[in-house]
């Protein structure tokens, strides 16, 4: 066998094997590892036969000649070679043939040699086969992971395409709605159309970005990730096998002087089995034609015929500028991380080379395992870097580096405890957890979904008074913002209408927690009030923590046909009757007499105390001392009679959200008088309240004993984690389990 100084690369030569170069290599390596079992069996059987000398040795050599002949193809060129090897066999098989030929020339062996073969050759082979199989499985699992990531990227792109088609369909629907709307609602329909059009542009840009990211990840998968995985899977095993063969041969030299000449010849032949020779032969007989997979391209929506150019209007530039600023900020750190991990890999590979050259006594298998783990970590960071680089390049190519000079907001994730409106869209930041972002410098607040749409115009760090002033100006600007179109004018067929702002369509609830509310309509002028009509005013109630959240009907329900068509009706606050006299004994408590009717300001939140208001004072009393009264009928102020929903046609009533029903059921929601209780001792102030938890992530319950959750959803904590990783929570009176690390206390 000739000495070759070549460095075969599986990935560079075999990447075209049915677009899955790893599978045949993995099969070939698996055959090689399984072959170690054959060699181990050979030495164990030989150890037993050595005692019987000559005749048995000849039969054994013949037996393994036959076994080798059956495996020449799989061991030399794999199971499915593209080129038939003919009578050629791999370098390792050639060396193996030399071993069997030497065995045929030997006639006798010693008993001691038989024992040495069993304990110094067979057992290490068994251990090596087990370790190499574990290493091969790790490579196989990693190859499956790479393929799964590739398929995930494809699926994400497909999902973005579907999302883009859906948004385009929605834009077309909004456009048709403008044509079919009456004059009184055309402006609102036009505003909705413009908002949907802007959203379509953002979704389209996201789709285009995903196309480039997927293409780049695909390129790295076929040209870097899989090729790197294919390389150097075989040499470690072959090198280790050579060492065992040399040791076995040396045992034979020490055992029998008569076999010295044959053993010396065998020893000189084994080092010529260069590990690269087997790899070269396998590659030469498995090379196939390679065709690059085609790149993904932009596909226009069937209902919104468009080209592949990115939207670059001012609103779209804001979105792109924010993405560009975020991606540019990550590139430097990710590059440094990638460089550091690559240096670690190079250092580990140098250690492996030293081990092969005999200058390092560490375990090569463990070093290979460490290299594999380092490559896995590098791969994860490399994917992130590729994504941000492609995002930056895509946006820069379309609109240039628009992040220069941008005064980005210093946003931080925030859970708003008080009612807050988004400074961008003007809508209330709703939800059980009311999560969004606020700027630490200027106080700009927005939804999670609006973060990337916020203009980069932060004025810098502001005082508290300046933040309040900016908040008022932004809310005023949001309410007064005119409808926008692509060209700055309404579409054909849509007449210019008076500006209809949020203040024209609805009056926001002061807290989002109110027993009832009515919307008012304001216009350029107010019609005079008569006996049958009056200007509607919202009934505002004091914020009551722990009360049920009011979920408002759609905005289209807030506008009545006429400004005073409902007659100005109001609903009274919950009231209760004092069942037993109570003498205040602490701060915040109020003294009440038996039979007194009071107004419930804040219902019992689980502590056993209710906040009430009398004609003279306000404070808390034990809930057990109160008896709730039925709800008062709604009165029509213009007629003095109970309000009739049929005759007066009011807006749809607000509904209570089910999301808080499991947390508590305030006494104020009762519609009938509760049964009067006997005298009871007032509960101790500061009694322990219910403990609540909030979902950190979405979770789908796998059995009927588990809750399914969405991020931000709240539950009552029943039993905390007892060490098994699960917590028991209650919702709607039903107790089930959830993963403890998926929730946090609130």
N, C-alpha and C positions, 0 to 999 in steps of 0.2 A: 504494500500500500504506500502510495507516494505521500510525502509530507506536503500539506497544503496550508497556506497562511491566509485563509479566507474567512470572512465573518458572515456566514449566511444569515439572512433575515427572513423569517417566515412571513412576517407581515408585508414586507415589500414584494415578495414573490408569490404569495398564495392568497392575497386578498380577494381574488376573483373566484374562489372555489364556491360556486353557486351563491355568491354574495354572502357566504358565511364561511370564511376561511378557518374559523376556530374549530368547527365540528370535526373535519377530517383530521386536523392536527391532534385534537383531544382524543379521538379514537386511536390514532397511532400511538400517542403517549400511553393511553390505557393499555394497549397491547404490550407495550414495552414494560409497563409496571407488572402486568400479569405474567409476563415472561420471567420476572424475578422469582415467581413461585416455582416455575419449572426448574430454574437453576438451583433454587433451594432444595427442591425434591431430588434433583440430581445428586447433590452432595450428601444428603441424608442416605439415599440409597447406596451411594458409593461407599459411605462409611461402613455400612453393613456388609457390603460385598467384598470390601478389602480383605476381610478375614478369609475369604475363599480363594483369593489370589487369581491366578491367570485366566481360567475359563470364564469365570464370572465377569471379570473385567472386560473381556472381549465382547461378551453379550451386552453388557451395559453400554459400551461405546456404540455398538450397532443400534441399540434401542434409541439413543439420543440423536444419532445421525438421522434416523427416520423421523423423529419428532421435529427436528430442525428443518428437514426437507418439506414438511407440511406447512411450516410457518415462514418460509423464506419470503413469500410475497407480503403478508401482513406486517412482518417485522422490518422488511427492507423498504417497501414503498407504500404501505398502508393497504386498506381494504378496497379502495376505489381509485386506483391510479389512472391518470390520463394517458400514460405511456407504459406499455408492457415492458418489464425489466428483462425478460428473457431468462437466461441462466445466471444473470448477475445476482449477487447478494451483498448485503450491507457489510461495512467494515467490521462491525461487531460480530456478525454471523461468521465472517471469515476467521476472525480470531477464535470464535467458538469452535470452528471446524479444526483449527490447529490444536485446540485442547483435546478434542476427541481423538485426533490422530496420535497425539502423544500418549494418550491413555492406552491405545491399542498396543503400543510398544512395551508397556510395562507388564510384568508378570506377577510380581509379588509386592506386598505391602505389609507393614507392621500393624499390630493391633493399636499401638499408640497413635499411629497416623489416622486410623479410623475414628478414634475419639476426638482427635484434633479437628478433623473435618466436621464433625457434628457440632462442636461447641464454638469453634472459632470462625466457621464459614456459614453454616446453615442458619444459625440463630441471627447473626447480623443481617443476613439477607432477608429474613422474615421481618425484622424490625424496619429495614430500609424500605421494603415493599409497602408496609403499613404507612410509613411517613410520607412516601412519595404519592401514595393514593390520596392521602389527606390533602397534600399540596395540590394535586391535580383537581380534586373536587373544589378546592378554593378557587382555582382558576376558572373552573366550569361555572361556579356560582357567579363569579365576577363577570364572565361573558354573558350569562343570562341577565345580569343586572344592566350591562351596557345595552343589550338588545331591548330590555324593557324600557330603559330611558329613551332610546331612539323611538320606540313605538309610542311612548308617552308624548314625546315632542310632536310626532305626527298627529296624535289624537288631539293635542292642545291646539295645533294649527287648524285641524278640522273643526274643532269646537269654536274657535275664533271666526272661522268662515261662516259657520251657522249663525253665530251671534251677529255678524255683520249683515248677513241676509235678513235676519229678523229685524234689525234696526232699520234697514232700508225699506222693508215692508211697512214698518211703523211710520216712517217719513212719508211714504206714499199715502198711507191711511190718513195722516194728519193733513196732507195737502188736499185730499178729496173732502175732508171734513170742512175745510175752509170754504170750498165751493158750495157745500150744501148747508152751511150755517146761515142763520138769520143775521140781519145787520147788527142786532144787539149783542151777538156773541161772536161776530167775525174777528174782532180784535183779539179776543181771548183765544180763539182757534188759531189765529195767526201767530200769537206768542208761543202757543204750544207747538206749532209747526216749526218755528225757528229754534226752539230749545231742542226738539227732536232732531233737527237738521245738524245742529252743533254736536249732539251726541253721536249722530251717525258718522260725522267726520272723525271724532275721537276713536270710535270703534274701528273705523277703517284704518286709521293710522296704527292702532294697536295690531290689527290684522297684518298690515304690511311689515311692521316690526317683527312680528312672530314668524312671518315667512322668511325673513333674513336670518333670524336666530335659528330657525329649524334647519335652513340650508347649511348654515355654518356648523351646527352640531352634527348634521348628517355627514358633512365633509370630514370632520374630526373623527367621527365614528369609523368611517371606512379607511381613513388615511393615517390615523394616529392611535385611537383607543384600541381597536381590535388588533392592528399590527403589533403594537407594544405588548399586548397580551400573548400573542402567538410566539414571540421570540423567546428563546432560551428555556423552553419547557423540557427539553430532552437532555441537555448536556450534563446537568447535575447528576441525573440517574446513571448515565453512561460512565461518567468519571468515577462515581462511587463504585460501580460494578467493576471497573478496571482495578480499583484498589483491592477489592475482595479477591479477584482472580490472582492478582500478584501475591497476595498473602497465601492463598491456597497452593500456589506453585512453590512458594518458599518452603511451605511445610513439606511438600514432597521432596525438595532438595535435602532438607535436614533429615528426612526419614530414610531415604535409600540412596546410597552412594552410586548404586548401579544405574539409577535413573538421572544422574546428574547432568549428563550430556543432553538428554531429551528435555529436561526441565529448564536448562539454561536457554535452549533454543526457544522454548515456549515463553520464557520470561522476556526474551528479546523481542518477541513478536507482539506481545500484548500492548506495550506503549505505542506501537504504531496505530493502534485503534484510536485515532484522534476523534474526540466526540463530534467534531464538526462534520466528519465524513458521512456519518449516518444522516445528518440533517441535509447535507448537500444532495445525497442520493434521493432522499424522499422528495425534496423540492423539484429536482430535475424530472421526476416521474409524475408530478402532480400539478405542474404549471398549466393553467387554462387561460383562455382569452378573458380579458377584463373590459367591461363597459361601464363607464361612469353613470350612476343613477342621475336622471334628469333633475334639474332644480325646480323647486316650487315657484309658481308664478301667481300673480294676482288674478283672481277670477271675479268679474263683476257680478253683482246681484242680478237675478233675472228681472226684478221689478225696479231696479235703480241702475240703469246702464251708466257705467262710469269707467274712467280710465285708471291706470295704475299710478298716476301722480298723487303725491300726498297732498292733503288739504293744507293750505298755507295762509288762510285768512287770519285775521288778528286773533280771533278766539282760539283757532287751532294752534297758532303760534304760542299762545300762553300755555296750552297743554304740552306742546312739544318742548318749550323752554324748561318747564318743570321736570319733564322726564330727562332732558339733556343735563340739567344741573345735577340731578340725583345720580345719573350714570357717571358723569365726569368725576364726581366726588369719590366714587368707589374705585375708579380705574387704578389710581396710584397705589392704594393699599393692597388691592388684589394682585397687582404686578409684583409688589414686594413679597407678598405671601407666596406666589407661584415661584419666584426666584429662590426664595429660602427653601421651599420644599424640594426643588430640583437639586439644589446643592446637597441636601440631605441624601437624596437618592444616589447622586454621584459618589458621595462618600461611602455609602453602603456598598455600591458596586465595586469600589476600589478594595474594600475589605474582602469581598467575595473573590476578587482576582488574587489577592494575597493568599487567601486560603488555598486556591488552586495551585499556586506556586510554592506552597509549603511554608510560607513566611508567617502565617497566622494559624493558630490551632483552634480557632472557634468553629462551631458547628455550621457548616455551609447551609444546611436545610433551614436552620433558624434565621440565618442572614437572608436567605431567599424569602422567607416568610415576612421578615421585616421590610424588605424592599417592596413586596406586594402591598403591605399596609400603607407604606409611604406613597406608592403610586395611586392607591385608592384615594388618599387624602388630596393628593395633587389633582387628581381628576375632578373632584368636587369643586375645588377652588377654580380650576381652569374653566369649567363650565360657566361659573359665575362671571369670570373675567371676559369670556367670549361673549356672553350675553350683553354686558354693559358696553363692550367695545363696539359690537354690531349696532346696538341702539344709538350710541354716540355717532358712529359713522353714517348711519341711515339718516338721522335727523340733520346732521351737519351737511350732508350732500343735498338735502332737500331745501333747507332754509339758511344754511350757514351756521356759524357758532353764535346763536342768539342768546346764549347764556352770559356773554360778556357784558359787564355793566349791570347785570340784573341784581336787584336788591331783594334777595330771597327772604321770605319770612322764616323766622326761627320756630317752626311748628313743633309742638309736642302733643302726644296723644293725651286726651283729656276725657274724663267722664263728668258731664255737667250735672250738678246737683240741683240747679235752679233752672227755670225755663230760659232757654237761649235760642236766638235765631241765627241762622247762617248768614254771614255778611256777604256771601256771594250770590246765593239764590234767594235769600230772604225767608226761606221756609224754616219752620221750627225744627230743631234737632230732636226728633221724637225717639221713642224706644224705651224699653224697660231700663236700659243702662245709659241711654242718651250719650253715646260715644261720638267723639269728633276730634277736632284739632283746634288749638289756639296758639297764637304767636306769643312767645315769652316777651318780645320786645314791644309790640304795638297793640296786642290784645285782639288781633284778627281771629274770628271764630268761623269754623266751617264744618260741614259734614265730612265724613271719611271720603265719600264719593266726590266731593267738591275740591279736595286738597290739590289735585293736579290741575285744576281749572283756575286757581287763584292767581291773579297777576303778581309778578315779582316786583312790587312797589312798596316794600316795607320802609316806613320813614325812620326806622331805627328805634332805639330804646326810648320809651315815653314814660311820663309820670302817670299816676293814677287818674288825675283829672284830664290829662291829654288823651288817655285811652278812652275815657268815657265820651269825650268830645268826638274822637274819631269813630267810635261805635255809633253814635247818633248820626253822624254824617253818612256813614256807610249804609245804615238802615234806611235813611231818607233817600239816598241815591238808589238803593235797590228798589224801594217802593215806587220811585218816580221814573225808573228806567224805561224808555220807550221800547216798543217791539223792534227787533232787528231782523233784517233779511240779508241774503248774500250780497245783494247790490245796494242795500240801504233803502230800498223802497218796497212796498208791498207787492206780492206776486200779481200777475195779470188776473183781472176779474175780481180782485179784492179791493173794496173801497176803503179810503182813509176813514178811520173811525176815531172818536175821542179815546185818549189813552186810558186804559183800564188797568189800574195798579192793584196791588194786594189790598190797599186800603179801600178800594172800590168794591172788592169782592168779598172780603171777610175781615172781621175784627178778631185778632188772635186771642185765644184764651190767656188770661194773665198767668196761669200756672200750668195749664194742661191737666189740672186736677180740679174739677168743678162739678157740682151736683147737676147743673144744667147750664146751657148757654144758648144764646140766639145771635145770629149774625145780623149786621146792619149794612145797608147799601147806601153809599154816598155818591152823589153825582155832582154835576156842575151847579145845579140848583135844587132846592128842596121844595116839593109841592106843599101847599098849605094843608094843615091838619084839619080834619073835620071830626064829626062825632063818631064816625065809624072807622077812622084810621088815625094812627099816631106813629111818630118815628120810632123805629125799633132800636132798643139799646141792649147791649149784652148784660146779662145778669152775672155779675162777678162775685165769686165767693172767696173767702180767705183760704190761702193755701193750707191744706191739711195733710201733713206727711202721713203716709200709710193709707190714704184714701185710694179708691180704685181709679185707675187712669181712664180718662175719657178719650175714646177713639172717635175723632170727628168724621162725618160723612165726607164723600168726595167734594172738592171745591165747587163743582157745578151745582151742588145742592144749596150753596150759601146765598144765591141770588134769587130773590122773590120776583114775581111778575111786576109788582108795584112796590114802591118804597114802604108803604104802610099797610100791606094787605093783611097782615096777621093781627093787627089791632093792638100790639104792644102788650103782650102777656108776660107775666113773671111767675116764678115758682119759689115758694118759701124754702128756707133752710130746714134741715131736720130738727125736730124739737123733741124734748123728753120731759117727763114729769118726775119730780123728786119723790121717791117712795118712802124714804126715811130721812129724818133730819141728820145733818152732818156738821160737826164743828171742826173748822180748820185747825190743823195741828202742825203745819209746816209751811215752808216757803212755797209759794205758787198755788196753794190750796185756797178754796173759797168756802165760806160758811153758807149753807142753804137750809131752808125749812121744808118740812113735809108738805107735799101738795103743790109746791111752786113749779110752774112751767118755765123751762129754760131752753136756750138755743144751743145745739151741739156744734161746737166749732171744730174740734178734732175728735174723731171716734177713738175707741180703745185700740191701741196698736199692739196689744198682746201683754202690756204691763199691768193691766187691771185698772187703769185710770183713764178717764174721759175728760177732755177740755170742754167747758161749757161757758156760756155768757148769760149773765142776768142783766137786769136794768141798771144795776149799780157797779158790777165788777165782772171780771173774767178770771177763771182759774180752773183747777182740776179737782174732781171728786171721784170716789170709788165708783166704778161702773156698776157694781152690784146695788148701788143706792139709787139707780136711775131706772125708769121705765119708759121705753121709747113709745112715742105717739105715732099714729098713722100719718102718712104723707098728706100735706094739705093740698086741696084741689088748686089747679091753675086758674087764675082769675083773669078776665079780659078787662083791662082798665077802661076801655072806651065804652063798654056796655054794663060793667059791674056784674056780669054773670059768668059762670064757669065757662072756660074756653072749650069750644067744640072743634076737634081736629077735622071733622068732616066739613063743617061750614067755613072754617077759617083757612083751611089748606096750609098748615105750617110746613116748614122745612122738615126733612126726616130727622127723627130724634137721634142724638148721639148715643152710642152704645158702649157698654162697659167691656173692656178688653178681658179676655179669658186668661191673659198671661199673669194676672195678679190674683186670680180667684183662689189659687192654692196657698197663697202666702197668708192671707187673713180675710175674714169676712166682717167688716165693720158693722157695728150695731146700727149705724145710720142707714144701712141699706134695707133694713127690715121694713116690710110694708104692713105688718100687723102688730098689734101690741103684744109684747111678751108677757108670759105668765108672771104675776107678781110673786117675788120671793120673800121669804121671811127675813128678819133682821140678821145681818151678817157683819162680822168684824171687817173693817176696811183693810185691804191688803197693804203690806208694808211698802212704803215708797222705795223706788229703785229696784223693784222686783225684776228678776231676770227676764229679759225679752227673748223672743224666738231668735234663733241664729239662722241667718240666710247665707246661701252660697250662690255664686254666679258662674255660669259656664264660660270657660276660657276659649273653648274650641267647639266646633260642631262634632256630634257623636251620634251614630246610629246604633240603637240598642240591638243586640244580637239575639236576645231571648225575651220572653214576656216578663222576666224579672228585672230587666234593665230599662232605664229611661232613655229615650232619644232626646238629644239636646241640640239647640242652636246657640251660637256664640251670643253671650249677653243675657241668656235666659236665667231667671232666678228660681230657686227652690228653697224649701224649709229644710234645714239640716236636722236629721233625726239621730244618726249615729256617725261619728267621724271615723276616719281610717283606723282600723284596729291592727294594722300591720299586714293585711292581705291586699292592699292597694285599692280597696273599694270603700265607698261611703254610701250610707243609706239616706235618701232625701225623700221629701213628700211634696206632692203637687196634686191639687184637686182631691185631697183626702186619700190618695193612693201612695203607698210607700214602695219604692223600688231602689235599685242600686245603680250607681254611676262610678266611673273611674275617678279615684280621689285626686289624681294629678290633672284632671280635666276641669276642676272647679276651684274657686277661691272664695274665702270668707268675705262678706261685705257687711 
